[in-house]
Amino acid sequence: MSTSVIEPGTRLAGRYRLEEKVSEADGSTLWKAIDEILARAVAVRTFEPGFPRAAEVVTAARTASRLTDPRLTQVFDADDDGELAYVVSEWVSGETLEEMIISGGPLAPGRAARFVSEAAEALTAAHQSGMSHLCLTARHLVWTTGGTVKLTGLGVEAVLCGVNSTEPARLDALGLGQMLYAALTGHWPGAASESSLPSAPERDGDYVPPRELREEVPAAVDEIVCRAMEIGAPEEPLTTPAEVAAALTRVPRTPLPLFAGLQSGPPPSVINRPRPSEAPPKTVPQPRPAATRPAPAPPQATARLSMPSAGPVSAPPSGSLAVNRPLVAAAAAVAALVIGIAAWQFTGGDDKTPSGPNATTAVPPPVASPASKKLHIASAEGIFETGVGNRPDGKVESTAPLIKDKKNGTYFETEGYKGQYMTTFGNLLKGAGVILDLGSPKQVSKVVLHSPSTSTGARVEVYVGDARDRSLLTRFGTTALGPDLTEITGTAVPGRYVMLWFTTSPTGKIQIGEATVHGTD
């Protein structure tokens, strides 16, 4: 049977009813369909008999179906045993990054960083399972109508386009850099066939850095783009999605909108890209040619920070003192506020440490002393306390060392618990956590946890002391995990051991990418 004679209403495997043809190109046809058993919309891609890569596509889809990161489009079914090969996947509705830029212009830098960091974390999980994307564009990152991030086309897209690579991690890191570049500038730094956005400007064989196109891009975010895309031959390029994800955790990020606008066109997860016959195949970029970066413009800090000089303040005439003193004080306060805001703009909002004589009136002083530093973690040991059934958790102990491997894309984690009591680990655990050994007693003043959005809301208690028994440790602080970075600060507490103890999780699972401890020797 040829896909050209399939009509709306046709059923595949006795359950997928084809509703609407979305697109068709070079022997591959995309349909919106209904899974009649589960009563939900799905995307179905069919292939004409003799399609040369049908078996490869189905194999890639089956591999992708085993990935569990919710930010990756789910594959539900794939089959090539019969006359007609097909792949059934999640129907994604929302706005692609490209559509967001076209409709509203470039994203705010913090929002752009947050959007792409979600994709970087999802790709990190995929690479750990041996899968890569290889075809990333601004069309593959989606903010859904349900308020979630989706990365589409993993595995299948590369096979459809005939793309392969000997350096898949590097190619995907480049793609993440390109998406961030587009989100910040509204220009696409790649082939014109890959995007409807205007092409990014070039100079001396290299793309112009985002900060030169849009001055409000923070220097730290601009640096990440240049390192991922290897603009200007950086000394330390970002060559894996994990490295891009780790770099993005260190820059200010703002929340994404609650919901995307309803999509009127084809679902982002199933957009047809040009086949190799229409566009040259994408390959791993060779090391970028050495490019002399333009001399940086003179720092604008002075221009932003300087205030018109009024000379020394002289004493007012007698009789006016009672009126002018409040005015002078008010003027000084306003001037200090303007200077503080200007300094924050100049540094790109990266420096969270307050400064200036009046900084304490607006921002509380940091708890950590000026000498505070990141402390070395000698070892990490997983711990748990069993509940009903005395059943141990199979992942806590084996994944504990990953909390200190300096890779946000690898996780200390618990098993996934489901059912009525999943928020309390199915009542099978009373709690789980990690003991961090600092090697010798230190003064601990801050603990920072990096976690994926799937752990948001999980409750963590932090204890410090010289014993490994929680009852003998000093409680340092407790909080709920944020969507990416959580800081627990307090009065410095002495101790060799730092215990992270998790008691609840809204998703039934705990995942921590990296933990750092700060303080003094």
Secondary structure in CASP SS format (residue, H / E / C, confidence):
PFRMAT SS
TARGET T0000
AUTHOR 0000-0000-0000
METHOD secondary structure of the structure
MODEL  1
M C 1.00
S C 1.00
T H 1.00
S H 1.00
V H 1.00
I C 1.00
E C 1.00
P C 1.00
G C 1.00
T C 1.00
R E 1.00
L E 1.00
A C 1.00
G C 1.00
R C 1.00
Y E 1.00
R E 1.00
L E 1.00
E E 1.00
E E 1.00
K E 1.00
V E 1.00
S E 1.00
E E 1.00
A E 1.00
D C 1.00
G C 1.00
S E 1.00
T E 1.00
L E 1.00
W E 1.00
K E 1.00
A E 1.00
I E 1.00
D E 1.00
E C 1.00
I C 1.00
L C 1.00
A C 1.00
R E 1.00
A E 1.00
V E 1.00
A E 1.00
V E 1.00
R E 1.00
T E 1.00
F E 1.00
E C 1.00
P C 1.00
G C 1.00
F C 1.00
P C 1.00
R C 1.00
A H 1.00
A H 1.00
E H 1.00
V H 1.00
V H 1.00
T H 1.00
A H 1.00
A H 1.00
R H 1.00
T H 1.00
A H 1.00
S C 1.00
R C 1.00
L C 1.00
T C 1.00
D C 1.00
P C 1.00
R C 1.00
L E 1.00
T C 1.00
Q C 1.00
V E 1.00
F E 1.00
D E 1.00
A E 1.00
D E 1.00
D C 1.00
D C 1.00
G C 1.00
E C 1.00
L C 1.00
A E 1.00
Y E 1.00
V E 1.00
V E 1.00
S E 1.00
E E 1.00
W C 1.00
V C 1.00
S C 1.00
G E 1.00
E E 1.00
T E 1.00
L H 1.00
E H 1.00
E H 1.00
M H 1.00
I H 1.00
I H 1.00
S H 1.00
G H 1.00
G C 1.00
P C 1.00
L C 1.00
A C 1.00
P H 1.00
G H 1.00
R H 1.00
A H 1.00
A H 1.00
R H 1.00
F H 1.00
V H 1.00
S H 1.00
E H 1.00
A H 1.00
A H 1.00
E H 1.00
A H 1.00
L H 1.00
T H 1.00
A H 1.00
A H 1.00
H H 1.00
Q H 1.00
S C 1.00
G C 1.00
M C 1.00
S C 1.00
H C 1.00
L C 1.00
C C 1.00
L C 1.00
T C 1.00
A C 1.00
R C 1.00
H C 1.00
L E 1.00
V E 1.00
W E 1.00
T E 1.00
T C 1.00
G C 1.00
G C 1.00
T C 1.00
V E 1.00
K E 1.00
L E 1.00
T C 1.00
G C 1.00
L C 1.00
G C 1.00
V H 1.00
E H 1.00
A H 1.00
V H 1.00
L H 1.00
C H 1.00
G C 1.00
V C 1.00
N C 1.00
S C 1.00
T C 1.00
E C 1.00
P H 1.00
A H 1.00
R H 1.00
L H 1.00
D H 1.00
A H 1.00
L H 1.00
G H 1.00
L H 1.00
G H 1.00
Q H 1.00
M H 1.00
L H 1.00
Y H 1.00
A H 1.00
A H 1.00
L H 1.00
T H 1.00
G C 1.00
H C 1.00
W E 1.00
P C 1.00
G C 1.00
A C 1.00
A H 1.00
S H 1.00
E H 1.00
S C 1.00
S C 1.00
L C 1.00
P C 1.00
S E 1.00
A C 1.00
P C 1.00
E E 1.00
R E 1.00
D C 1.00
G C 1.00
D E 1.00
Y E 1.00
V C 1.00
P C 1.00
P H 1.00
R H 1.00
E H 1.00
L H 1.00
R C 1.00
E C 1.00
E C 1.00
V C 1.00
P C 1.00
A H 1.00
A H 1.00
V H 1.00
D H 1.00
E H 1.00
I H 1.00
V H 1.00
C H 1.00
R H 1.00
A H 1.00
M H 1.00
E C 1.00
I C 1.00
G C 1.00
A C 1.00
P C 1.00
E C 1.00
E C 1.00
P C 1.00
L C 1.00
T C 1.00
T C 1.00
P H 1.00
A H 1.00
E H 1.00
V H 1.00
A H 1.00
A H 1.00
A H 1.00
L H 1.00
T C 1.00
R C 1.00
V C 1.00
P C 1.00
R C 1.00
T C 1.00
P C 1.00
L C 1.00
P C 1.00
L C 1.00
F C 1.00
A C 1.00
G C 1.00
L C 1.00
Q C 1.00
S C 1.00
G C 1.00
P C 1.00
P C 1.00
P H 1.00
S H 1.00
V H 1.00
I C 1.00
N C 1.00
R C 1.00
P C 1.00
R C 1.00
P C 1.00
S C 1.00
E C 1.00
A C 1.00
P C 1.00
P C 1.00
K C 1.00
T C 1.00
V C 1.00
P C 1.00
Q C 1.00
P C 1.00
R C 1.00
P C 1.00
A C 1.00
A C 1.00
T C 1.00
R C 1.00
P C 1.00
A C 1.00
P C 1.00
A C 1.00
P C 1.00
P C 1.00
Q C 1.00
A H 1.00
T H 1.00
A H 1.00
R H 1.00
L H 1.00
S C 1.00
M C 1.00
P C 1.00
S C 1.00
A C 1.00
G C 1.00
P C 1.00
V C 1.00
S C 1.00
A C 1.00
P C 1.00
P C 1.00
S C 1.00
G C 1.00
S C 1.00
L H 1.00
A H 1.00
V H 1.00
N H 1.00
R H 1.00
P H 1.00
L H 1.00
V H 1.00
A H 1.00
A H 1.00
A H 1.00
A H 1.00
A H 1.00
V H 1.00
A H 1.00
A H 1.00
L H 1.00
V H 1.00
I H 1.00
G H 1.00
I H 1.00
A H 1.00
A H 1.00
W H 1.00
Q H 1.00
F H 1.00
T C 1.00
G C 1.00
G C 1.00
D C 1.00
D C 1.00
K C 1.00
T C 1.00
P C 1.00
S C 1.00
G C 1.00
P C 1.00
N C 1.00
A H 1.00
T H 1.00
T H 1.00
A C 1.00
V C 1.00
P C 1.00
P C 1.00
P C 1.00
V C 1.00
A C 1.00
S C 1.00
P C 1.00
A C 1.00
S C 1.00
K E 1.00
K E 1.00
L E 1.00
H C 1.00
I C 1.00
A C 1.00
S E 1.00
A E 1.00
E E 1.00
G E 1.00
I E 1.00
F E 1.00
E E 1.00
T E 1.00
G C 1.00
V H 1.00
G H 1.00
N H 1.00
R C 1.00
P C 1.00
D C 1.00
G C 1.00
K C 1.00
V H 1.00
E H 1.00
S H 1.00
T H 1.00
A H 1.00
P H 1.00
L H 1.00
I H 1.00
K H 1.00
D C 1.00
K C 1.00
K C 1.00
N C 1.00
G C 1.00
T C 1.00
Y C 1.00
F E 1.00
E E 1.00
T C 1.00
E C 1.00
G C 1.00
Y C 1.00
K C 1.00
G C 1.00
Q C 1.00
Y C 1.00
M H 1.00
T H 1.00
T H 1.00
F H 1.00
G H 1.00
N H 1.00
L C 1.00
L E 1.00
K E 1.00
G E 1.00
A E 1.00
G E 1.00
V E 1.00
I E 1.00
L E 1.00
D E 1.00
L E 1.00
G E 1.00
S E 1.00
P E 1.00
K E 1.00
Q E 1.00
V E 1.00
S E 1.00
K E 1.00
V E 1.00
V E 1.00
L E 1.00
H E 1.00
S C 1.00
P C 1.00
S H 1.00
T H 1.00
S H 1.00
T C 1.00
G C 1.00
A C 1.00
R E 1.00
V E 1.00
E E 1.00
V E 1.00
Y E 1.00
V E 1.00
G E 1.00
D C 1.00
A C 1.00
R C 1.00
D C 1.00
R H 1.00
S H 1.00
L H 1.00
L C 1.00
T E 1.00
R E 1.00
F E 1.00
G E 1.00
T E 1.00
T E 1.00
A E 1.00
L C 1.00
G C 1.00
P C 1.00
D C 1.00
L E 1.00
T E 1.00
E E 1.00
I E 1.00
T E 1.00
G E 1.00
T E 1.00
A E 1.00
V E 1.00
P E 1.00
G E 1.00
R E 1.00
Y E 1.00
V E 1.00
M E 1.00
L E 1.00
W E 1.00
F E 1.00
T E 1.00
T E 1.00
S C 1.00
P C 1.00
T C 1.00
G C 1.00
K C 1.00
I C 1.00
Q E 1.00
I E 1.00
G C 1.00
E E 1.00
A E 1.00
T E 1.00
V E 1.00
H E 1.00
G E 1.00
T E 1.00
D C 1.00
END
